[in-house]
């Protein structure tokens, strides 16, 4: 198995719609809720979620982008320094219900870094996690998502690659790839 398609474009659109309906069910009008996408790939996904939410509710949904680069526990351990991304939080998160959005949940370390980074913007009332793909049984930290597009059982020798049109791909897709066969 070199590459296995997990999501095609049609299934991805259905999944995003389902996740949005779950958010509406739990957060109603989003009057006291906001969305924060984790840089870099979670931001693309969070913009899709916010756009679909606006389409379904007829109201804009507060959405921002959170960079976790300097909060990562491996930041100083890398040979090549990480390039920081933009943080754009155009709202107050104090006493808000924050939905952190990322494309793939793997070890949980990015989410831990996001919780640390988010604390610079206030103390939220609650924090929930929405992910497109939850890689089961590979977690380093006890972090579990509240909203999941799909649970995927993976081996440590595999990667999940999310390809968005916004990144220059012809269509959206998500692939399960063996690391030793990656190019």
N, C-alpha and C positions, 0 to 999 in steps of 0.2 A: 504494500500500500504506500505509494509515493505521496499522493494527495487525495484527500477525500473531501468532497463538497459537503459542508454542514448546512449552509444557508445559500439559496439562490436569491435573486432580487425579489421575486414574488413572495417567497416565504419570509424574507426580511421585512417587507412592508406589512404583512399580516401580523408578524410578531411585534413590530413597533406599535401598530394599532391596538393590539391586545394589551401591551404594557401601559399605553396611555389610558385605556379604559380602566385598568386597575388603579392607576394613579388618581383618576377622576373619582372613582369609587371611594378611595381613602382620603383624598384631599379636597374633594368637591370643587369649589371655585378657585382654589389656590390663593385665597385671600391672605393666608398666613404661611404660605409655603413657597419655596424657591428651589431652583435646580442649579446645581454646580457640576459642570463637566470637568473631569480630570484631564489635564493636558498630557499628551497631545490628542490621542485618538478618542478619548471620552468626550471631548468637546464636539467633535463631528456628530457623534451619537446623541449628545444632549441637545444640539440644535435641531436634529431631526425630531426628537421627542417634544421639544418646546413648540416647534412648528405644527406638529400633528395635534398637540394639545390645544393650540390656538384654533386650529381648524375645527376640532370637535366641540370646544366650549364657546367659541366666538369671542374669547378674551385673551389678551396677551399673557404669557406666563413668564415671570421673572427668571431669567437664565443667565448664568455667568460661567467663567472659565477659571479654574484653579490650577496653578502650577505647583508641583510638589518637588521639583528638582532639588532644592536645598534642604528638604526635609527627609530625603531618602536615606536609609541606613547604609547604603553602599556608595553614597556620594563621594566620599574621600578614598574609597577602595579601588576605584577604577583607574586603569592606565590612561584612558582617553577621557578627558573631562566631559561631563554632560553639558549640553547646551540648554540654557534656561528658556522657557516659553513665557508667554504673556499671562499674567493674572488679570482678569477683568471681573470684578465683583461689584456691579453698579447698584447695589442695594445693601441694606443693613441686614445681617443675619441674626442679630440679637433677638432672641425669643421667637425665631421663625422655625418652621419645620423644613429642614434642608434635605433634599434628595441628592446624594452624590451619584454621579453617573459615570460609568466606565464601560469600555467595550468588552474586556475579558478580565475575569477574576481568576487569578492563578494562586500565588502564595499568600496574598492578603497584605503584603508589605506596602504596596502603593496606597491602599486604603488607609493603613496606619499612618503613612506620611500625609495623606490628605486630611486626616483628622487633626494632625499637628498643625498643618498649614492653615486650616480653616480657623483655628483658635485665634489667629491674628486679626480676624474680622468680627469677633464677638462670640458670644455663647449662645448657640442655637437651642431652641426648645427641645427638638428631637433631630436625630440624623438617621436617614434610611439610605440603603444602598440599592441601586438599580444597575444590573449588568446585562449585557446581551448574551454572553457566554460565561457560564460558571464551570470552570475546570474542576471537577469533583476529585476528591481524594489526594490532592497535592498541596493542601494548605499548610503553611508554616505557622500562621497565626489563627486564633479562633475567631475568624470573621466569616459571617454568612450573609448573603444578600437577602433583601426583602422582596425584590422583584427580579425575576430571571427570564430571559428570553428562552434559553435552552441550557439544560445541564448536559455536559459532555464528559464522559470518562476518558481521561487521557493518561498517557505514560509520561514520565519526566523526559523521555527522549523525543517527545512530540511538541510541536508549536501549534497555536491557533493563530491564523493570519486573517485579519479583517481587512477587506479591500473596499474602500468607499470611492464613489465617483468623484467626490471632492478632492481626492488624492491623485486624480488623473486616470483611474481605472475606467474601462468602458462601462462596466456595470458593477453594482454592489454584490459582494459575495464574501463568504467566510469559509476558510479551508482548514482542515486538520492536516498537518504536514509533519513527516518524520524529519527530525533535525539532521540526521546523517545524509538525507537525500535532498536537503534544501540547496537552492542555488542563490 
